[in-house]
Amino acid sequence: MNLTKKQRMILKTLVAGGSYEKEHPGRHMDLDQIIKKVPYEVTKPAIQFSLRSLKEKGLIKKSGYQKRRGASRCLWVITDKGSLYLS
């Protein structure tokens, strides 16, 4: 499976995980967290395109919604297939 350099960076970002303050630790990251943590500058539409592509390949999935920063936010997590791809 061919992935772009940026798609691999997104997978690595999800593996490293994020945290939303102290009460929400873990690897389930929302869109804004991913944008903040990836090691390159990106726009929301561009990262959404990459997330859709990774989801279609079965490397990431939505893991539900959670209220964060005053809004319900979609959370993303890497799948087992995505973890295997990086190993």
N, CA, C and O atoms as a GROMACS GRO file, in nm:
protein
  348
    1MET      N    1   0.085  -0.118   0.000
    1MET     CA    2   0.000   0.000   0.000
    1MET      C    3   0.089   0.123   0.000
    1MET      O    4   0.181   0.136   0.081
    2ASN      N    5   0.061   0.212  -0.091
    2ASN     CA    6   0.140   0.334  -0.101
    2ASN      C    7   0.072   0.448  -0.024
    2ASN      O    8  -0.046   0.477  -0.046
    3LEU      N    9   0.147   0.509   0.064
    3LEU     CA   10   0.100   0.626   0.137
    3LEU      C   11   0.195   0.741   0.110
    3LEU      O   12   0.314   0.720   0.084
    4THR      N   13   0.143   0.861   0.118
    4THR     CA   14   0.229   0.978   0.105
    4THR      C   15   0.307   0.997   0.236
    4THR      O   16   0.273   0.939   0.340
    5LYS      N   17   0.408   1.076   0.228
    5LYS     CA   18   0.488   1.109   0.348
    5LYS      C   19   0.399   1.171   0.455
    5LYS      O   20   0.412   1.140   0.573
    6LYS      N   21   0.309   1.258   0.414
    6LYS     CA   22   0.221   1.326   0.510
    6LYS      C   23   0.121   1.229   0.572
    6LYS      O   24   0.088   1.240   0.690
    7GLN      N   25   0.072   1.133   0.494
    7GLN     CA   26  -0.019   1.033   0.550
    7GLN      C   27   0.053   0.948   0.656
    7GLN      O   28  -0.005   0.916   0.760
    8ARG      N   29   0.178   0.914   0.630
    8ARG     CA   30   0.256   0.838   0.730
    8ARG      C   31   0.276   0.923   0.856
    8ARG      O   32   0.271   0.870   0.967
    9MET      N   33   0.298   1.053   0.838
    9MET     CA   34   0.313   1.142   0.954
    9MET      C   35   0.185   1.147   1.037
    9MET      O   36   0.191   1.151   1.160
   10ILE      N   37   0.071   1.146   0.970
   10ILE     CA   38  -0.057   1.147   1.042
   10ILE      C   39  -0.070   1.018   1.124
   10ILE      O   40  -0.109   1.022   1.241
   11LEU      N   41  -0.036   0.904   1.064
   11LEU     CA   42  -0.043   0.778   1.137
   11LEU      C   43   0.048   0.782   1.260
   11LEU      O   44   0.008   0.741   1.369
   12LYS      N   45   0.170   0.831   1.242
   12LYS     CA   46   0.263   0.840   1.355
   12LYS      C   47   0.212   0.934   1.462
   12LYS      O   48   0.232   0.910   1.581
   13THR      N   49   0.145   1.040   1.422
   13THR     CA   50   0.086   1.135   1.517
   13THR      C   51  -0.022   1.065   1.599
   13THR      O   52  -0.030   1.084   1.721
   14LEU      N   53  -0.105   0.984   1.533
   14LEU     CA   54  -0.210   0.913   1.605
   14LEU      C   55  -0.152   0.807   1.699
   14LEU      O   56  -0.206   0.784   1.807
   15VAL      N   57  -0.043   0.743   1.660
   15VAL     CA   58   0.022   0.645   1.747
   15VAL      C   59   0.077   0.714   1.872
   15VAL      O   60   0.063   0.664   1.983
   16ALA      N   61   0.139   0.830   1.851
   16ALA     CA   62   0.194   0.904   1.965
   16ALA      C   63   0.082   0.952   2.057
   16ALA      O   64   0.101   0.966   2.178
   17GLY      N   65  -0.034   0.978   1.998
   17GLY     CA   66  -0.150   1.018   2.075
   17GLY      C   67  -0.146   1.163   2.116
   17GLY      O   68  -0.050   1.235   2.092
   18GLY      N   69  -0.251   1.200   2.177
   18GLY     CA   70  -0.264   1.336   2.225
   18GLY      C   71  -0.333   1.334   2.359
   18GLY      O   72  -0.366   1.227   2.411
   19SER      N   73  -0.353   1.446   2.412
   19SER     CA   74  -0.430   1.452   2.535
   19SER      C   75  -0.507   1.583   2.534
   19SER      O   76  -0.459   1.685   2.486
   20TYR      N   77  -0.623   1.577   2.587
   20TYR     CA   78  -0.704   1.697   2.601
   20TYR      C   79  -0.713   1.724   2.749
   20TYR      O   80  -0.795   1.665   2.821
   21GLU      N   81  -0.629   1.812   2.792
   21GLU     CA   82  -0.615   1.842   2.934
   21GLU      C   83  -0.584   1.712   3.008
   21GLU      O   84  -0.540   1.616   2.946
   22LYS      N   85  -0.606   1.707   3.135
   22LYS     CA   86  -0.569   1.587   3.211
   22LYS      C   87  -0.678   1.483   3.216
   22LYS      O   88  -0.650   1.366   3.239
   23GLU      N   89  -0.804   1.524   3.193
   23GLU     CA   90  -0.912   1.427   3.204
   23GLU      C   91  -0.937   1.347   3.077
   23GLU      O   92  -1.022   1.258   3.077
   24HIS      N   93  -0.866   1.377   2.968
   24HIS     CA   94  -0.887   1.305   2.843
   24HIS      C   95  -0.756   1.254   2.784
   24HIS      O   96  -0.725   1.288   2.669
   25PRO      N   97  -0.677   1.177   2.855
   25PRO     CA   98  -0.553   1.127   2.796
   25PRO      C   99  -0.581   1.016   2.696
   25PRO      O  100  -0.690   0.958   2.695
   26GLY      N  101  -0.486   0.986   2.613
   26GLY     CA  102  -0.500   0.873   2.524
   26GLY      C  103  -0.470   0.903   2.380
   26GLY      O  104  -0.423   1.012   2.346
   27ARG      N  105  -0.497   0.806   2.297
   27ARG     CA  106  -0.463   0.816   2.156
   27ARG      C  107  -0.579   0.859   2.070
   27ARG      O  108  -0.563   0.870   1.948
   28HIS      N  109  -0.694   0.884   2.126
   28HIS     CA  110  -0.810   0.928   2.050
   28HIS      C  111  -0.800   1.078   2.033
   28HIS      O  112  -0.817   1.154   2.129
   29MET      N  113  -0.774   1.120   1.911
   29MET     CA  114  -0.748   1.262   1.885
   29MET      C  115  -0.857   1.321   1.797
   29MET      O  116  -0.907   1.256   1.706
   30ASP      N  117  -0.893   1.446   1.825
   30ASP     CA  118  -0.987   1.516   1.739
   30ASP      C  119  -0.909   1.591   1.630
   30ASP      O  120  -0.786   1.600   1.634
   31LEU      N  121  -0.982   1.643   1.535
   31LEU     CA  122  -0.921   1.709   1.418
   31LEU      C  123  -0.825   1.821   1.458
   31LEU      O  124  -0.714   1.829   1.404
   32ASP      N  125  -0.867   1.906   1.550
   32ASP     CA  126  -0.781   2.018   1.590
   32ASP      C  127  -0.652   1.970   1.657
   32ASP      O  128  -0.547   2.031   1.639
   33GLN      N  129  -0.661   1.862   1.734
   33GLN     CA  130  -0.541   1.807   1.797
   33GLN      C  131  -0.445   1.752   1.691
   33GLN      O  132  -0.324   1.772   1.700
   34ILE      N  133  -0.499   1.685   1.592
   34ILE     CA  134  -0.414   1.630   1.486
   34ILE      C  135  -0.345   1.743   1.411
   34ILE      O  136  -0.224   1.737   1.386
   35ILE      N  137  -0.421   1.847   1.377
   35ILE     CA  138  -0.362   1.962   1.307
   35ILE      C  139  -0.249   2.022   1.389
   35ILE      O  140  -0.145   2.059   1.335
   36LYS      N  141  -0.271   2.033   1.518
   36LYS     CA  142  -0.171   2.095   1.606
   36LYS      C  143  -0.045   2.008   1.621
   36LYS      O  144   0.065   2.060   1.637
   37LYS      N  145  -0.062   1.875   1.616
   37LYS     CA  146   0.050   1.784   1.644
   37LYS      C  147   0.127   1.737   1.521
   37LYS      O  148   0.243   1.698   1.534
   38VAL      N  149   0.067   1.741   1.401
   38VAL     CA  150   0.144   1.693   1.285
   38VAL      C  151   0.263   1.786   1.262
   38VAL      O  152   0.253   1.906   1.285
   39PRO      N  153   0.375   1.730   1.216
   39PRO     CA  154   0.498   1.810   1.203
   39PRO      C  155   0.507   1.893   1.074
   39PRO      O  156   0.616   1.915   1.022
   40TYR      N  157   0.394   1.937   1.025
   40TYR     CA  158   0.394   2.024   0.907
   40TYR      C  159   0.270   2.112   0.914
   40TYR      O  160   0.173   2.079   0.983
   41GLU      N  161   0.272   2.224   0.843
   41GLU     CA  162   0.156   2.313   0.841
   41GLU      C  163   0.050   2.256   0.747
   41GLU      O  164   0.081   2.210   0.638
   42VAL      N  165  -0.073   2.262   0.794
   42VAL     CA  166  -0.181   2.202   0.716
   42VAL      C  167  -0.311   2.279   0.739
   42VAL      O  168  -0.333   2.337   0.846
   43THR      N  169  -0.396   2.279   0.639
   43THR     CA  170  -0.528   2.340   0.653
   43THR      C  171  -0.629   2.231   0.693
   43THR      O  172  -0.603   2.112   0.675
   44LYS      N  173  -0.743   2.274   0.746
   44LYS     CA  174  -0.846   2.176   0.783
   44LYS      C  175  -0.893   2.095   0.663
   44LYS      O  176  -0.902   1.972   0.673
   45PRO      N  177  -0.924   2.158   0.549
   45PRO     CA  178  -0.968   2.077   0.435
   45PRO      C  179  -0.863   1.975   0.390
   45PRO      O  180  -0.898   1.863   0.351
   46ALA      N  181  -0.736   2.012   0.395
   46ALA     CA  182  -0.630   1.920   0.352
   46ALA      C  183  -0.619   1.801   0.446
   46ALA      O  184  -0.606   1.687   0.400
   47ILE      N  185  -0.625   1.825   0.576
   47ILE     CA  186  -0.613   1.713   0.671
   47ILE      C  187  -0.738   1.626   0.665
   47ILE      O  188  -0.730   1.504   0.682
   48GLN      N  189  -0.854   1.687   0.642
   48GLN     CA  190  -0.977   1.608   0.628
   48GLN      C  191  -0.968   1.515   0.507
   48GLN      O  192  -1.012   1.401   0.513
   49PHE      N  193  -0.911   1.563   0.399
   49PHE     CA  194  -0.892   1.481   0.280
   49PHE      C  195  -0.801   1.362   0.313
   49PHE      O  196  -0.830   1.249   0.276
   50SER      N  197  -0.691   1.389   0.383
   50SER     CA  198  -0.597   1.282   0.420
   50SER      C  199  -0.661   1.182   0.515
   50SER      O  200  -0.641   1.062   0.500
   51LEU      N  201  -0.739   1.230   0.612
   51LEU     CA  202  -0.806   1.141   0.706
   51LEU      C  203  -0.906   1.051   0.633
   51LEU      O  204  -0.916   0.932   0.662
   52ARG      N  205  -0.981   1.108   0.539
   52ARG     CA  206  -1.076   1.028   0.460
   52ARG      C  207  -1.003   0.917   0.384
   52ARG      O  208  -1.048   0.803   0.380
   53SER      N  209  -0.891   0.953   0.323
   53SER     CA  210  -0.813   0.855   0.247
   53SER      C  211  -0.762   0.743   0.337
   53SER      O  212  -0.770   0.625   0.302
   54LEU      N  213  -0.708   0.780   0.454
   54LEU     CA  214  -0.659   0.680   0.548
   54LEU      C  215  -0.772   0.591   0.600
   54LEU      O  216  -0.753   0.472   0.622
   55LYS      N  217  -0.889   0.650   0.619
   55LYS     CA  218  -1.006   0.574   0.666
   55LYS      C  219  -1.048   0.474   0.558
   55LYS      O  220  -1.077   0.358   0.589
   56GLU      N  221  -1.052   0.517   0.433
   56GLU     CA  222  -1.091   0.428   0.323
   56GLU      C  223  -0.996   0.310   0.309
   56GLU      O  224  -1.036   0.202   0.266
   57LYS      N  225  -0.869   0.330   0.345
   57LYS     CA  226  -0.770   0.224   0.339
   57LYS      C  227  -0.773   0.136   0.463
   57LYS      O  228  -0.700   0.037   0.472
   58GLY      N  229  -0.858   0.171   0.560
   58GLY     CA  230  -0.870   0.090   0.682
   58GLY      C  231  -0.759   0.112   0.783
   58GLY      O  232  -0.742   0.029   0.873
   59LEU      N  233  -0.683   0.220   0.769
   59LEU     CA  234  -0.570   0.244   0.858
   59LEU      C  235  -0.607   0.325   0.982
   59LEU      O  236  -0.538   0.319   1.084
   60ILE      N  237  -0.716   0.401   0.972
   60ILE     CA  238  -0.767   0.476   1.088
   60ILE      C  239  -0.919   0.461   1.089
   60ILE      O  240  -0.979   0.418   0.990
   61LYS      N  241  -0.980   0.495   1.201
   61LYS     CA  242  -1.125   0.492   1.209
   61LYS      C  243  -1.173   0.599   1.306
   61LYS      O  244  -1.098   0.648   1.391
   62LYS      N  245  -1.300   0.633   1.291
   62LYS     CA  246  -1.362   0.722   1.388
   62LYS      C  247  -1.390   0.641   1.513
   62LYS      O  248  -1.432   0.525   1.505
   63SER      N  249  -1.366   0.701   1.628
   63SER     CA  250  -1.389   0.627   1.753
   63SER      C  251  -1.496   0.694   1.838
   63SER      O  252  -1.493   0.687   1.961
   64GLY      N  253  -1.589   0.760   1.771
   64GLY     CA  254  -1.699   0.822   1.842
   64GLY      C  255  -1.683   0.972   1.852
   64GLY      O  256  -1.597   1.033   1.789
   65TYR      N  257  -1.768   1.030   1.934
   65TYR     CA  258  -1.769   1.174   1.955
   65TYR      C  259  -1.755   1.203   2.103
   65TYR      O  260  -1.800   1.124   2.187
   66GLN      N  261  -1.694   1.314   2.135
   66GLN     CA  262  -1.677   1.354   2.274
   66GLN      C  263  -1.684   1.506   2.281
   66GLN      O  264  -1.638   1.577   2.192
   67LYS      N  265  -1.744   1.554   2.390
   67LYS     CA  266  -1.752   1.699   2.407
   67LYS      C  267  -1.615   1.749   2.452
   67LYS      O  268  -1.565   1.710   2.558
   68ARG      N  269  -1.555   1.834   2.371
   68ARG     CA  270  -1.424   1.893   2.399
   68ARG      C  271  -1.428   2.039   2.357
   68ARG      O  272  -1.481   2.073   2.251
   69ARG      N  273  -1.373   2.124   2.439
   69ARG     CA  274  -1.366   2.266   2.409
   69ARG      C  275  -1.503   2.323   2.368
   69ARG      O  276  -1.513   2.404   2.276
   70GLY      N  277  -1.606   2.278   2.438
   70GLY     CA  278  -1.740   2.333   2.418
   70GLY      C  279  -1.817   2.281   2.298
   70GLY      O  280  -1.923   2.334   2.266
   71ALA      N  281  -1.766   2.179   2.230
   71ALA     CA  282  -1.835   2.125   2.113
   71ALA      C  283  -1.817   1.974   2.108
   71ALA      O  284  -1.722   1.920   2.163
   72SER      N  285  -1.909   1.907   2.041
   72SER     CA  286  -1.897   1.764   2.019
   72SER      C  287  -1.798   1.743   1.905
   72SER      O  288  -1.818   1.794   1.794
   73ARG      N  289  -1.693   1.669   1.931
   73ARG     CA  290  -1.586   1.651   1.831
   73ARG      C  291  -1.568   1.503   1.796
   73ARG      O  292  -1.571   1.416   1.883
   74CYS      N  293  -1.548   1.478   1.668
   74CYS     CA  294  -1.521   1.342   1.621
   74CYS      C  295  -1.378   1.305   1.660
   74CYS      O  296  -1.285   1.383   1.642
   75LEU      N  297  -1.363   1.185   1.714
   75LEU     CA  298  -1.230   1.137   1.754
   75LEU      C  299  -1.182   1.033   1.654
   75LEU      O  300  -1.259   0.953   1.602
   76TRP      N  301  -1.052   1.035   1.630
   76TRP     CA  302  -0.987   0.943   1.537
   76TRP      C  303  -0.886   0.858   1.613
   76TRP      O  304  -0.824   0.903   1.709
   77VAL      N  305  -0.871   0.734   1.568
   77VAL     CA  306  -0.774   0.643   1.627
   77VAL      C  307  -0.718   0.554   1.517
   77VAL      O  308  -0.787   0.525   1.419
   78ILE      N  309  -0.595   0.511   1.533
   78ILE     CA  310  -0.533   0.421   1.436
   78ILE      C  311  -0.589   0.280   1.457
   78ILE      O  312  -0.617   0.241   1.570
   79THR      N  313  -0.606   0.206   1.349
   79THR     CA  314  -0.655   0.068   1.357
   79THR      C  315  -0.537  -0.027   1.373
   79THR      O  316  -0.421   0.014   1.363
   80ASP      N  317  -0.568  -0.154   1.398
   80ASP     CA  318  -0.462  -0.254   1.404
   80ASP      C  319  -0.388  -0.262   1.272
   80ASP      O  320  -0.266  -0.276   1.269
   81LYS      N  321  -0.461  -0.252   1.161
   81LYS     CA  322  -0.400  -0.253   1.028
   81LYS      C  323  -0.305  -0.135   1.013
   81LYS      O  324  -0.196  -0.150   0.956
   82GLY      N  325  -0.344  -0.019   1.063
   82GLY     CA  326  -0.258   0.100   1.057
   82GLY      C  327  -0.133   0.081   1.140
   82GLY      O  328  -0.024   0.121   1.098
   83SER      N  329  -0.147   0.021   1.257
   83SER     CA  330  -0.031  -0.005   1.343
   83SER      C  331   0.065  -0.103   1.276
   83SER      O  332   0.186  -0.085   1.281
   84LEU      N  333   0.010  -0.206   1.213
   84LEU     CA  334   0.094  -0.302   1.141
   84LEU      C  335   0.167  -0.237   1.025
   84LEU      O  336   0.281  -0.271   0.996
   85TYR      N  337   0.101  -0.144   0.958
   85TYR     CA  338   0.162  -0.075   0.845
   85TYR      C  339   0.288   0.001   0.890
   85TYR      O  340   0.388   0.007   0.818
   86LEU      N  341   0.281   0.058   1.009
   86LEU     CA  342   0.396   0.136   1.059
   86LEU      C  343   0.509   0.050   1.114
   86LEU      O  344   0.623   0.096   1.125
   87SER      N  345   0.478  -0.074   1.148
   87SER     CA  346   0.584  -0.159   1.208
   87SER      C  347   0.673  -0.224   1.105
   87SER      O  348   0.765  -0.298   1.142
   0.00000   0.00000   0.00000
